[in-house]
Amino acid sequence: MNPCDPIERSIAVTRNGWSVSVLDQRKLPWRIERVELTSAAMAAQAIREMWVRGAPLIGATAAYGLCLALREDPSDASLERNLALLLAARPTAVNLRYALERLRASARPYAGAARVAAAYRCAAAICDEDMGSSRAIGEHGLDLIRRVVKPGSTVNVLTHCNAGALATVDLGTALAPIYRAHELGIPVHVWVDETRPRNQGALLTAYELSRAGIAHTVITDNAGGHLMQRGEVDLCLVGADRVTRNGDVCNKIGTYLKALAARDNDVPFYVAFPFSTFDGTLASGREITIEERDPEEVTSISGQMPTGELATVTLTRSGAANPAFDITPARLVSAYVTDRGVIREIADLVEPEGRTQLQPPP
């Protein structure tokens, strides 16, 4: 997809003015197909089965899912019932709860058609703000890339999973500074972790970078430390699904190992996220519920056959465990790239009464 192209955004209201179109990320990069969501149940399914993924995009999809529910039935009972349905779709990314609670607060003062209209206005605002956040993250993170530029050489960035336009409404978080650097002619190359078991790096990040014309190389998840030892990584830049009050980062499984390798090799490790991913209600990463997904995602793999057909094959018949996320302790994070700027300590943003500048507006 082309970041900043409104026609190809990850989520958008259709021409009928009420249903929602999303890219079906299960088919990428082999098929570019959009799915029309027409109910809260479909939105919940899209989140749960990862038609859409990425913390900001999950939040936006949930917001529109609640709009679809209120269009069918704008009652208080419908509001609460469908909020609970969507909230249960995935437990880890905090943007889901943030978007739903914000939309409930916006819609509750109204009734009937006015409630539906207020809900759609709020969902559109969430999407617009996410796009603004991505652009701000791109600008702030650009300075970190500029710091390591050397005349005549390429900046090598290692990333994990997908934190680009496909994980947000548009542009992305961890990829946003890379897109910005490329726009300005800074030579940049991205080491793309495959990110097993669903291979969001190999399938989604590589697809995005290819479309943008950015140099990149897909590597196995276990190759990052080796590349750091050889001095072939200038910085690591990853996204986040939740950041707690002490600065712990919950992100796609395998992030913690990259942070450990970065610390051992004196490679800066940066985490990029918008304010909607900060969870000031949790003291540390130990309090985060880690999603356990279907073991079949580990025991099988999908891809394109030489004939062009898509197929799924079995890798093993043994039992498997499939934790979807891990926790990177704050001590391993060099800095946080937020839409409010680059910060070294989350604690620097906590106000005396315990609120934080990263907390979403009421």
HELIX and SHEET records of a PDB file:
HELIX    1   1 PRO A    6  GLU A    8  5                                   3    
HELIX    2   2 ALA A   40  ARG A   48  1                                   9    
HELIX    3   3 ALA A   55  GLU A   72  1                                  18    
HELIX    4   4 ASP A   76  LEU A   87  1                                  12    
HELIX    5   5 VAL A   94  ALA A  107  1                                  14    
HELIX    6   6 GLY A  112  ARG A  147  1                                  36    
HELIX    7   7 ALA A  165  ALA A  167  5                                   3    
HELIX    8   8 ALA A  176  GLU A  183  1                                   8    
HELIX    9   9 GLN A  200  GLN A  200  1                                   1    
HELIX   10  10 GLY A  201  THR A  205  3                                   5    
HELIX   11  11 ALA A  206  ALA A  212  1                                   7    
HELIX   12  12 ASP A  221  ALA A  223  5                                   3    
HELIX   13  13 GLY A  224  GLN A  229  1                                   6    
HELIX   14  14 THR A  255  ASP A  264  1                                  10    
HELIX   15  15 PHE A  275  THR A  277  5                                   3    
HELIX   16  16 GLY A  285  GLU A  287  5                                   3    
HELIX   17  17 GLU A  296  THR A  299  1                                   4    
HELIX   18  18 ALA A  330  LEU A  332  5                                   3    
HELIX   19  19 ILE A  346  LEU A  349  5                                   4    
SHEET    1   A 3 ILE A  11  VAL A  13  0                                        
SHEET    2   A 3 VAL A  20  LEU A  23 -1                                        
SHEET    3   A 3 ARG A  34  LEU A  37 -1                                        
SHEET    1   B 7 ALA A 215  ILE A 219  0                                        
SHEET    2   B 7 VAL A 188  ASP A 193  1                                        
SHEET    3   B 7 VAL A 155  THR A 159  1                                        
SHEET    4   B 7 LEU A 235  VAL A 238  1                                        
SHEET    5   B 7 PHE A 269  PHE A 273  1                                        
SHEET    6   B 7 ALA A 335  THR A 338  1                                        
SHEET    7   B 7 GLY A 341  ILE A 343 -1                                        
SHEET    1   C 4 PHE A 278  ASP A 279  0                                        
SHEET    2   C 4 ARG A 242  THR A 244  1                                        
SHEET    3   C 4 VAL A 249  LYS A 252 -1                                        
SHEET    4   C 4 PHE A 325  THR A 328 -1                                        
SHEET    1   D 2 SER A 300  GLN A 304  0                                        
SHEET    2   D 2 LEU A 310  THR A 314 -1                                        
END                                                                             
